[in-house]
Amino acid sequence: MKQQFLGRLSAPPSTEFFDSNSNKVDRLVLNKFTLYETKTNYYVVGSNQSDNRFRILKIDRTTPTELNVIEDDVIYSKIEIMDTLSYLEEGNKTSGGLNKVLSAYGIVGFIKFTDGYYISLITKRSAVALIGGHYIYHIDETTLRPIGQRTKPEKNSDEYKYINIFNNVDLTKNFYFSYTYDITHTLQHNMTRPPNRRNFSYNEMFVWNSYLLENGFRSLKNNSDWILPIIHGFVDQSKISIFGRNIVVTLIARRSRYFAGARFLKRGVNDQGYVANDVETEQIVSEMSTTSFHRSGLHDNPYYTSYVQHRGSIPLFWSQDVNLAPKPPIEINFRDPFFAAAALHFDNMFKRYGAPIIVLNLIKTKEKNPREGILGDEFAETMDYLSQFLPDKCLKYIAWDMSKARKGDDDVVDLMEGFAEEYLADTGFFHSGPEAWINKRRMYLRQNGIVRTNCIDCLDRTNAAQLIIGKCALGHQLYALGIIDKPWVPVDSDVVNMLTDMYHDHGDTIALQYGGSNLVNTIDSYRKINQWTSHSRDLIENLRRYYNNAFADAEKQDAINLFLGNFVPEKGKINLWDLPNDYYLHNEDPRYKRQRRSYIHWWTKDVLQVKDDQQLDVSRYQLVPRLARQFDDETDPYSGYWIEYYRPRLFTSFEKLFASNMNSTTKYIPAT
């Protein structure tokens, strides 16, 4: 599209959010999209929440095998966009005119199989959470449309097969996005980073549509207004009143897109240090007396807390054969005396979370026929080797046979709570401002370090342990907010029942994504209640899990590899379904191995800093001057996104205003 008919910048620069260092407009938040087509082009018109400013994306349709996407930098007013569309209608009248195709809520990205490119669009969404005035949405429906002229591929063609494989990644199941909140990062990161776009970047580890977006926009780092990152995992939000104060608990699980896949086809670690079933779980507890992140300054609302945990497969080269045996044997495929892949994994974790990394290994230690113990011994040797070169207390390894404790007389929950209190003392948690004055504790709290929990599958035992750790964190979070008078909540309280329900849903969702069934063992199994119900659930879920692993995982793995860009189809070359396995898709070509890192100084020194040695960054608590604006703007870091939440010029019902259907705790109250 040529500049002469694209008009001018509709709003004076003073009304935009500027990056003071570069003197450029920050961004326009686009959350409504309309797709138009002519014979030669697609035009995507994106608008802000108020429908008063617009941008245009042009996609060339004349060469569908080559993707040509042009972002127009001009921002249009309502009148200007109507004039531009009229101009396009008139200019294409002889070839069929300008036709509206559909309305959408976001661009998932672009994908090419063997013939030409397709565009994937979000056509339905639902709000599932509200954090600081920012909506988080679940994808309810998508559509895949060819860029070129619509022609139905032949039924037995490679193109047809690839489309079916691609559609096996169901984007309507546990994929989430937000227009104004960076859900790829933790709350601590979002509330402490410097407030301009030059310091903004998505965590690409959790952007599942990264490959699809980069096909059209080259890089996620260019901060295009059209880029909408999508995470895969779990989001839930619940509300409860404690002593008359409204508390909202939000649980966000982010699945890594690196080395992702189905249970038996993705075990252990690859040679780049990425592990299977890598999930970051964040527990946000906030008091809703003030919804916004801001009070008197930028991000200074003291009523937000968060605690982050991690789960991931044991970082060794190991596997299990896919078969119908209840417990397939475990094999260690390769033994590295210097544990280079595990070193890469923990170095990456130091970069992500700081120190200490507390590794909680819950696999069995004593078995009649050694199975899990084979991995346990090798993992212990790995941790001994890696930790000997580190400063003290940076990498802690705890091996605890949770299954044995469950079968014995020990109270698993009480023991785990004792461990959790130690872990919380080591890592801390995030609090956005000073604690309530009645606590007389620290002024500002940051989480530095993380608890990394694993069992064999990182599903059942791991989820139970994470729930207990989350329960202990909840007590400290409520205490920091001044809600309770000591940092502890009883097991059989309403708020813990609510949290338990959320973690069960969280565990079931991750188990379905990785293992093909719900959790086999829940926290009730470890509390030794409802044993008959638990036993019947164990049997059913085990059968479902092994059936899915044997018959459905291969198709799921192919779809994930295609969606994430691990395999790129090329006409006339090897097909995805002809590969004996996908090993080479996730590991480096041995002919082009990167230079080996030091076997002794295996970590990145700059990021390895124990919490007690860190200096408090007080710069973020200083007031940031606000620029004069003629009207509220979604890019205003103080109040702009309220246009999405509060619509002053639009009739809004209470049902719409209360952003999500939060879980109710009334089910825990006995009927009278």
Secondary structure, DSSP 8 states (H G I E B T S, - for coil): --GGGS---SS-GGGS-EETTTTEE------EEEEEE-SSEEEEEEE-TTSS-EEEEEEE-S-TTS--EEE----B-HHHHHHHHHHHHHHTGGGT--EEEEEESEEEEEEE-SS-EEEEEEEEEEEEEEETTEEEEEEEEEEEEESSS-----TTSHHHHHHHHHTTS-TTSSEEE-SSS-TTS-HHHHHHS-SSGGG----GGG-TTHHHHHHHHS-GGG--TT----EEEEEEEEEEEETTEEEEEEEEEEE-STT---TTTS-SB-TTS-BTT-EEEEEEEEETTS-SS-SSSTT--TTEEEEEEEE---SSEEEE--SS-SS--EEEEE--TT-HHHHHHHHHHHHHH-B-EEEEE-S-S--SS-SHHHHHHHHHHHHHHHHTTS-TTSEEEEE--HHHHHHSSS-HHHHHHHHHHHHHHHH--EESS---TTT---S-B---SEEEEE-SSSSHHHHHHHHHHHHHHHHHHHHHTTSSSSS---TTSHHHHHHHHHHHHHHHHHHHHHTSS--SS-HHHHHT-SHHHHHHHHHHHHHHHHHHHHHTHHHHHHHHHHHTTSS---TTS--GGG-S--HHHHS--GGG------SSS-S-GGG--BGGG-----GGGS-------SS--TT-TTTTTHHHH--TTS---HHHHS-S--B-SGGGS---
